[in-house]
Amino acid sequence: MAMNPIAMMQAAGRIKIFQEQHPKAIAFIQSISNGDLREGSVIEIKVTTPEGKESVSNIKLTGDDIETFNLFKNSQTGN
């Protein structure tokens, strides 16, 4: 599935805003992307609404997932 170039530019703009608003999240992602994200690692996400409702999910990373993360990481750093 090809991505629309305009949508790609919009996504890049939203990522920049996210980076500015959440620098700790970006620093965390950068720190784990330098070796902790390996096949078999588990990523868990927990969302808590303002009312206190919690939803939790996780994924066990595959080799394909790692390849996707590396492509994204390299596209962000210009490598």
FIKOLZA-1660 file (N, C-alpha, C; in steps of 0.1 Angstrom, whole numbers, plus 5000, padded with zeros to 4 digits):
% residues 79
   i   px   py   pz ch aa at
   1 5008 4988 5000  A  M  N
   1 5000 5000 5000  A  M CA
   1 5009 5012 5000  A  M  C
   2 5008 5021 4990  A  A  N
   2 5016 5033 4988  A  A CA
   2 5009 5044 4997  A  A  C
   3 5018 5052 5003  A  M  N
   3 5012 5063 5011  A  M CA
   3 5012 5076 5002  A  M  C
   4 5002 5084 5003  A  N  N
   4 5000 5096 4996  A  N CA
   4 5011 5106 5001  A  N  C
   5 5018 5113 4992  A  P  N
   5 5029 5122 4996  A  P CA
   5 5024 5133 5005  A  P  C
   6 5012 5138 5002  A  I  N
   6 5006 5149 5011  A  I CA
   6 5004 5143 5025  A  I  C
   7 4999 5131 5026  A  A  N
   7 4997 5125 5039  A  A CA
   7 5010 5123 5046  A  A  C
   8 5020 5119 5039  A  M  N
   8 5034 5117 5045  A  M CA
   8 5039 5131 5051  A  M  C
   9 5037 5142 5043  A  M  N
   9 5041 5155 5048  A  M CA
   9 5033 5159 5061  A  M  C
  10 5020 5156 5061  A  Q  N
  10 5011 5158 5072  A  Q CA
  10 5016 5150 5084  A  Q  C
  11 5019 5137 5082  A  A  N
  11 5024 5129 5093  A  A CA
  11 5037 5134 5098  A  A  C
  12 5046 5138 5090  A  A  N
  12 5059 5144 5094  A  A CA
  12 5056 5156 5103  A  A  C
  13 5047 5165 5099  A  G  N
  13 5044 5176 5107  A  G CA
  13 5038 5172 5121  A  G  C
  14 5029 5162 5121  A  R  N
  14 5024 5158 5134  A  R CA
  14 5034 5152 5143  A  R  C
  15 5044 5144 5137  A  I  N
  15 5055 5138 5145  A  I CA
  15 5063 5149 5151  A  I  C
  16 5066 5160 5144  A  K  N
  16 5073 5171 5149  A  K CA
  16 5066 5178 5161  A  K  C
  17 5053 5180 5160  A  I  N
  17 5046 5185 5171  A  I CA
  17 5046 5176 5183  A  I  C
  18 5045 5163 5181  A  F  N
  18 5045 5153 5192  A  F CA
  18 5059 5154 5198  A  F  C
  19 5070 5155 5190  A  Q  N
  19 5083 5156 5196  A  Q CA
  19 5085 5168 5205  A  Q  C
  20 5079 5179 5200  A  E  N
  20 5080 5192 5208  A  E CA
  20 5072 5191 5221  A  E  C
  21 5060 5184 5221  A  Q  N
  21 5052 5184 5232  A  Q CA
  21 5055 5173 5242  A  Q  C
  22 5062 5163 5237  A  H  N
  22 5065 5151 5246  A  H CA
  22 5080 5147 5245  A  H  C
  23 5089 5156 5249  A  P  N
  23 5104 5153 5247  A  P CA
  23 5108 5140 5255  A  P  C
  24 5102 5138 5266  A  K  N
  24 5106 5126 5274  A  K CA
  24 5102 5113 5267  A  K  C
  25 5091 5113 5260  A  A  N
  25 5086 5101 5253  A  A CA
  25 5096 5098 5241  A  A  C
  26 5100 5109 5234  A  I  N
  26 5110 5107 5223  A  I CA
  26 5123 5102 5228  A  I  C
  27 5128 5108 5240  A  A  N
  27 5141 5104 5245  A  A CA
  27 5140 5089 5249  A  A  C
  28 5129 5085 5255  A  F  N
  28 5127 5071 5259  A  F CA
  28 5127 5062 5246  A  F  C
  29 5120 5065 5236  A  I  N
  29 5120 5057 5224  A  I CA
  29 5134 5056 5218  A  I  C
  30 5141 5067 5218  A  Q  N
  30 5155 5067 5212  A  Q CA
  30 5164 5058 5221  A  Q  C
  31 5162 5059 5234  A  S  N
  31 5171 5051 5242  A  S CA
  31 5169 5036 5241  A  S  C
  32 5156 5031 5239  A  I  N
  32 5153 5017 5238  A  I CA
  32 5156 5012 5223  A  I  C
  33 5156 5021 5214  A  S  N
  33 5158 5017 5200  A  S CA
  33 5173 5014 5197  A  S  C
  34 5181 5017 5207  A  N  N
  34 5196 5014 5205  A  N CA
  34 5200 5001 5211  A  N  C
  35 5191 4991 5210  A  G  N
  35 5195 4978 5214  A  G CA
  35 5185 4970 5222  A  G  C
  36 5176 4977 5229  A  D  N
  36 5166 4970 5237  A  D CA
  36 5155 4964 5229  A  D  C
  37 5152 4970 5217  A  L  N
  37 5141 4964 5209  A  L CA
  37 5147 4953 5200  A  L  C
  38 5145 4941 5205  A  R  N
  38 5150 4929 5198  A  R CA
  38 5138 4919 5196  A  R  C
  39 5140 4910 5187  A  E  N
  39 5130 4900 5185  A  E CA
  39 5127 4893 5198  A  E  C
  40 5115 4891 5202  A  G  N
  40 5111 4885 5215  A  G CA
  40 5108 4895 5226  A  G  C
  41 5113 4908 5224  A  S  N
  41 5109 4918 5234  A  S CA
  41 5094 4920 5234  A  S  C
  42 5089 4925 5245  A  V  N
  42 5075 4928 5246  A  V CA
  42 5073 4943 5248  A  V  C
  43 5064 4949 5240  A  I  N
  43 5060 4963 5242  A  I CA
  43 5046 4963 5248  A  I  C
  44 5045 4970 5260  A  E  N
  44 5032 4970 5266  A  E CA
  44 5027 4985 5266  A  E  C
  45 5015 4987 5263  A  I  N
  45 5009 5001 5263  A  I CA
  45 4997 5001 5272  A  I  C
  46 4997 5011 5281  A  K  N
  46 4986 5013 5290  A  K CA
  46 4980 5027 5288  A  K  C
  47 4967 5028 5286  A  V  N
  47 4961 5040 5285  A  V CA
  47 4951 5042 5296  A  V  C
  48 4952 5054 5303  A  T  N
  48 4943 5057 5314  A  T CA
  48 4935 5070 5310  A  T  C
  49 4922 5069 5310  A  T  N
  49 4914 5080 5306  A  T CA
  49 4914 5090 5318  A  T  C
  50 4909 5102 5316  A  P  N
  50 4908 5112 5327  A  P CA
  50 4899 5107 5338  A  P  C
  51 4889 5098 5334  A  E  N
  51 4880 5092 5344  A  E CA
  51 4886 5080 5351  A  E  C
  52 4898 5076 5347  A  G  N
  52 4904 5065 5354  A  G CA
  52 4903 5051 5348  A  G  C
  53 4896 5050 5337  A  K  N
  53 4894 5037 5330  A  K CA
  53 4908 5034 5324  A  K  C
  54 4912 5021 5326  A  E  N
  54 4925 5017 5320  A  E CA
  54 4923 5006 5310  A  E  C
  55 4931 5007 5299  A  S  N
  55 4932 4997 5289  A  S CA
  55 4946 4994 5287  A  S  C
  56 4949 4981 5286  A  V  N
  56 4963 4976 5285  A  V CA
  56 4964 4966 5274  A  V  C
  57 4974 4967 5266  A  S  N
  57 4977 4957 5255  A  S CA
  57 4992 4955 5254  A  S  C
  58 4996 4944 5248  A  N  N
  58 5010 4942 5245  A  N CA
  58 5012 4934 5233  A  N  C
  59 5024 4936 5227  A  I  N
  59 5028 4928 5216  A  I CA
  59 5042 4922 5218  A  I  C
  60 5045 4910 5213  A  K  N
  60 5058 4904 5214  A  K CA
  60 5064 4907 5200  A  K  C
  61 5075 4913 5199  A  L  N
  61 5081 4917 5187  A  L CA
  61 5087 4906 5179  A  L  C
  62 5084 4906 5166  A  T  N
  62 5089 4897 5156  A  T CA
  62 5101 4903 5148  A  T  C
  63 5108 4895 5140  A  G  N
  63 5118 4901 5132  A  G CA
  63 5113 4911 5122  A  G  C
  64 5101 4909 5117  A  D  N
  64 5094 4919 5108  A  D CA
  64 5092 4932 5116  A  D  C
  65 5088 4931 5128  A  D  N
  65 5085 4943 5136  A  D CA
  65 5098 4951 5138  A  D  C
  66 5109 4944 5140  A  I  N
  66 5122 4951 5142  A  I CA
  66 5126 4958 5129  A  I  C
  67 5124 4951 5118  A  E  N
  67 5127 4957 5105  A  E CA
  67 5119 4970 5103  A  E  C
  68 5106 4970 5107  A  T  N
  68 5098 4981 5105  A  T CA
  68 5103 4993 5114  A  T  C
  69 5106 4990 5127  A  F  N
  69 5112 5000 5136  A  F CA
  69 5124 5006 5130  A  F  C
  70 5133 4997 5125  A  N  N
  70 5146 5002 5119  A  N CA
  70 5144 5011 5107  A  N  C
  71 5134 5008 5099  A  L  N
  71 5131 5016 5087  A  L CA
  71 5126 5030 5092  A  L  C
  72 5117 5030 5102  A  F  N
  72 5112 5042 5107  A  F CA
  72 5123 5051 5113  A  F  C
  73 5131 5044 5122  A  K  N
  73 5142 5051 5128  A  K CA
  73 5152 5057 5118  A  K  C
  74 5155 5050 5108  A  N  N
  74 5164 5055 5098  A  N CA
  74 5158 5066 5090  A  N  C
  75 5145 5066 5088  A  S  N
  75 5139 5076 5080  A  S CA
  75 5139 5089 5088  A  S  C
  76 5138 5088 5102  A  Q  N
  76 5138 5100 5110  A  Q CA
  76 5152 5106 5112  A  Q  C
  77 5162 5098 5111  A  T  N
  77 5176 5103 5113  A  T CA
  77 5183 5107 5100  A  T  C
  78 5176 5104 5089  A  G  N
  78 5182 5107 5076  A  G CA
  78 5193 5097 5071  A  G  C
  79 5194 5085 5078  A  N  N
  79 5204 5075 5074  A  N CA
  79 5199 5067 5062  A  N  C
% end
